[in-house]
Amino acid sequence: MACEKKYETLLHKYLDGEIDKEERMDLFLHMETCENCARHYKEMKKALMLVQSSSHIEAPVGFTEDVVNRLPEKKKRTSWKKWSKQHPFLVAASLFVILMTSSLVSVWNEQAGEDISVNGSQKVEINQESGTVIVPEGETIEGDLTVRNGTVEVEGEITGNLTVINGEKYLASAGEVSGEIEEVDQVLEWTWYHTKRLATDVFSLGQKKEN
C-alpha cells in the first residue's frame, strides 16, 4: 500500500491514464523519496501488465473444427515432405523460432520486476526509486535507445529509434525522437518483438546459404 491515501489515489489515476501533469509530477517527486510508494507502484504496474497480456487470450469459436478441416490430405503430405527435404534449414529455423517463443514468455515473467536497464547511451539520468529514465533537455543521444522496466521522459533529442520495454514514454514539448517509437508493454508484444528480430536474422541467413 502507498504511505498516504492521497498517493494511493494518484497511483490509480496514473495507471488508469487519468492523471494530469501537476499530479504526475507530484507523484513521481514523492516516489523519489518514498521507498514504500515506489515499491507499490512497481507491484501494481507488473500486476496490471500481466492481467492485460492474458485476459484476452482465448481460442476463437470453432477454432478446433476449423483446424481439423484444414489439415492436408495424404497426397499433400508428400508435397510437404518433399519441400522439407529441399529446405531443411528453413524447417529447422521455423522449429527453432517456435521453441524460442515459448522460452521468451518465461524470460518476460522473470524480467518484468527487475531494475531499470538502458542500452544505447549513458547520457541519461536514471532514478531506480521512481522508475524513470530522463533524457535531459539540451542533451542529444546519437543512435537508438532501449529502456526496460522504466518510464522514459524525453526532454532532449534522440537521433535514432526509441524502444520502451515494460514501461512508458513521456515526450516533453521540447523533446524530439527522429526515428520510430515502439512501446512493448505486454508479454505477447514483447515475445513478438524478439521473435521478429530473431526470425529476420535466421531467415536472412537461410536465404544466403540457399543462394
C-alpha positions as CSV (number, residue, x, y, z in Angstrom):
1,M,0.0,0.0,0.0
2,A,1.0,3.6,-0.5
3,C,2.1,5.6,2.5
4,E,-0.9,8.0,2.2
5,K,-4.4,7.7,0.7
6,K,-3.5,10.8,-1.5
7,Y,-0.7,8.9,-3.2
8,E,-2.7,5.7,-3.4
9,T,-5.4,7.7,-5.4
10,L,-2.7,9.3,-7.6
11,L,-1.2,5.9,-8.4
12,H,-4.6,4.6,-9.5
13,K,-5.2,7.7,-11.6
14,Y,-1.8,7.3,-13.2
15,L,-2.3,3.7,-14.1
16,D,-5.8,4.5,-15.5
17,G,-4.3,7.3,-17.6
18,E,-6.4,10.0,-15.9
19,I,-3.7,11.9,-14.1
20,D,-2.8,15.5,-15.1
21,K,0.7,16.9,-15.5
22,E,0.9,18.5,-12.0
23,E,-0.4,15.4,-10.2
24,R,2.0,13.3,-12.2
25,M,5.0,15.5,-11.2
26,D,3.8,15.4,-7.5
27,L,3.6,11.6,-7.6
28,F,7.0,11.0,-9.2
29,L,8.8,13.5,-7.0
30,H,7.2,11.8,-3.9
31,M,8.3,8.3,-5.1
32,E,11.9,9.5,-5.4
33,T,12.0,9.8,-1.5
34,C,9.3,7.2,-0.6
35,E,10.6,3.7,-1.0
36,N,7.2,2.2,0.0
37,C,5.2,4.1,-2.7
38,A,7.9,3.3,-5.3
39,R,7.7,-0.4,-4.5
40,H,3.9,-0.3,-4.5
41,Y,3.9,1.4,-7.9
42,K,6.2,-1.3,-9.4
43,E,4.0,-4.1,-8.0
44,M,0.8,-2.5,-9.4
45,K,2.4,-1.9,-12.7
46,K,3.6,-5.5,-13.0
47,A,0.1,-6.9,-12.0
48,L,-1.6,-4.6,-14.5
49,M,0.6,-5.8,-17.4
50,L,0.1,-9.5,-16.5
51,V,-3.7,-9.0,-16.5
52,Q,-3.7,-7.1,-19.8
53,S,-1.5,-9.7,-21.5
54,S,-3.5,-12.7,-20.5
55,S,-7.1,-11.6,-20.2
56,H,-7.9,-11.6,-23.9
57,I,-6.2,-14.9,-24.8
58,E,-8.7,-17.5,-25.8
59,A,-9.3,-19.7,-28.8
60,P,-12.0,-18.4,-31.3
61,V,-15.3,-20.2,-31.5
62,G,-15.0,-23.2,-33.8
63,F,-11.2,-23.0,-33.8
64,T,-10.6,-26.7,-33.3
65,E,-13.1,-27.8,-36.0
66,D,-11.6,-25.3,-38.4
67,V,-8.0,-26.6,-37.8
68,V,-9.2,-30.2,-38.3
69,N,-10.9,-29.3,-41.6
70,R,-7.8,-27.5,-42.9
71,L,-5.5,-30.5,-42.2
72,P,-3.9,-31.5,-45.5
73,E,-4.9,-34.7,-47.2
74,K,-2.5,-37.7,-47.5
75,K,-1.4,-36.6,-51.0
76,K,-0.5,-33.1,-49.9
77,R,1.7,-34.5,-47.1
78,T,4.0,-35.9,-49.8
79,S,4.5,-32.4,-51.2
80,W,5.3,-31.1,-47.7
81,K,7.7,-33.9,-47.1
82,K,9.4,-33.2,-50.4
83,W,9.6,-29.5,-49.7
84,S,11.0,-30.1,-46.2
85,K,13.8,-32.2,-47.7
86,Q,14.7,-29.5,-50.2
87,H,14.7,-26.8,-47.5
88,P,16.0,-28.4,-44.3
89,F,17.5,-25.2,-42.9
90,L,14.2,-23.3,-43.1
91,V,12.3,-26.2,-41.4
92,A,14.9,-26.3,-38.6
93,A,14.8,-22.5,-38.3
94,S,11.0,-22.5,-38.0
95,L,11.0,-25.0,-35.2
96,F,13.7,-23.0,-33.5
97,V,11.6,-19.9,-33.6
98,I,8.6,-21.7,-32.1
99,L,10.7,-23.0,-29.3
100,M,12.3,-19.6,-28.7
101,T,8.9,-18.0,-28.5
102,S,7.9,-20.2,-25.5
103,S,11.2,-19.5,-23.8
104,L,10.8,-15.7,-24.3
105,V,7.5,-15.8,-22.4
106,S,9.3,-17.3,-19.4
107,V,12.0,-14.7,-19.6
108,W,9.5,-11.9,-19.7
109,N,7.9,-13.1,-16.4
110,E,11.4,-13.2,-14.8
111,Q,12.5,-9.8,-16.0
112,A,9.2,-7.9,-15.5
113,G,10.1,-7.0,-11.9
114,E,13.8,-6.2,-12.3
115,D,15.5,-2.8,-12.1
116,I,15.7,-0.4,-14.9
117,S,18.2,-1.2,-17.7
118,V,19.3,1.1,-20.5
119,N,21.0,0.2,-23.8
120,G,22.4,2.6,-26.3
121,S,23.6,5.6,-24.3
122,Q,25.0,6.7,-20.9
123,K,23.8,10.3,-21.4
124,V,20.6,9.7,-19.4
125,E,19.5,10.2,-15.8
126,I,18.3,7.1,-14.1
127,N,16.2,7.1,-11.0
128,Q,15.6,3.5,-9.8
129,E,13.3,4.5,-6.9
130,S,10.7,6.3,-9.1
131,G,11.4,4.1,-12.1
132,T,12.2,6.9,-14.5
133,V,14.8,7.5,-17.2
134,I,15.3,11.1,-18.3
135,V,16.9,12.4,-21.5
136,P,17.9,15.8,-20.2
137,E,16.9,19.0,-22.1
138,G,19.7,20.1,-24.4
139,E,21.2,16.5,-24.5
140,T,21.4,14.7,-27.8
141,I,21.6,10.9,-27.9
142,E,23.2,9.6,-31.1
143,G,21.6,6.3,-32.4
144,D,19.0,4.1,-30.8
145,L,17.9,4.0,-27.2
146,T,16.3,0.9,-25.5
147,V,14.9,1.2,-21.9
148,R,13.5,-1.8,-19.9
149,N,11.3,-1.5,-16.8
150,G,11.1,2.3,-16.7
151,T,9.2,5.4,-17.7
152,V,11.2,7.4,-20.3
153,E,10.9,11.2,-20.2
154,V,12.4,12.7,-23.4
155,E,13.3,16.3,-22.8
156,G,16.3,16.4,-25.2
157,E,16.8,14.7,-28.5
158,I,17.2,11.1,-29.7
159,T,18.5,10.8,-33.3
160,G,17.6,7.1,-33.7
161,N,14.7,4.8,-32.5
162,L,13.3,4.7,-29.0
163,T,12.1,1.3,-27.7
164,V,10.4,1.1,-24.3
165,I,10.0,-2.4,-22.9
166,N,7.7,-3.0,-19.9
167,G,7.4,0.8,-19.4
168,E,6.0,4.1,-20.7
169,K,7.3,7.1,-22.7
170,Y,6.6,10.8,-22.0
171,L,7.7,13.2,-24.7
172,A,8.1,16.8,-23.4
173,S,7.3,19.8,-25.6
174,A,11.0,20.3,-26.2
175,G,11.8,16.6,-26.7
176,E,12.3,15.0,-30.1
177,V,12.8,11.4,-31.4
178,S,14.0,11.3,-35.0
179,G,13.3,7.6,-35.5
180,E,10.5,5.3,-34.6
181,I,9.0,5.0,-31.1
182,E,8.0,1.4,-30.0
183,E,6.3,0.5,-26.7
184,V,6.4,-3.1,-25.7
185,D,4.4,-3.4,-22.6
186,Q,2.6,-6.8,-22.8
187,V,4.0,-10.3,-22.9
188,L,2.6,-11.0,-26.3
189,E,4.1,-7.8,-27.8
190,W,7.4,-8.5,-26.2
191,T,7.5,-12.0,-27.5
192,W,6.6,-10.8,-31.0
193,Y,9.2,-8.0,-30.8
194,H,12.0,-10.5,-30.1
195,T,10.6,-13.2,-32.4
196,K,10.6,-10.7,-35.3
197,R,14.3,-9.8,-34.7
198,L,15.3,-13.5,-34.4
199,A,13.3,-14.6,-37.4
200,T,14.7,-11.8,-39.6
201,D,18.2,-12.9,-38.7
202,V,17.6,-16.6,-39.1
203,F,15.8,-16.5,-42.4
204,S,18.2,-14.0,-43.9
205,L,21.0,-16.4,-43.1
206,G,19.0,-19.3,-44.6
207,Q,18.4,-17.4,-47.9
208,K,22.1,-16.6,-48.2
209,K,23.0,-20.3,-47.7
210,E,20.5,-21.5,-50.3
211,N,21.6,-18.9,-52.8
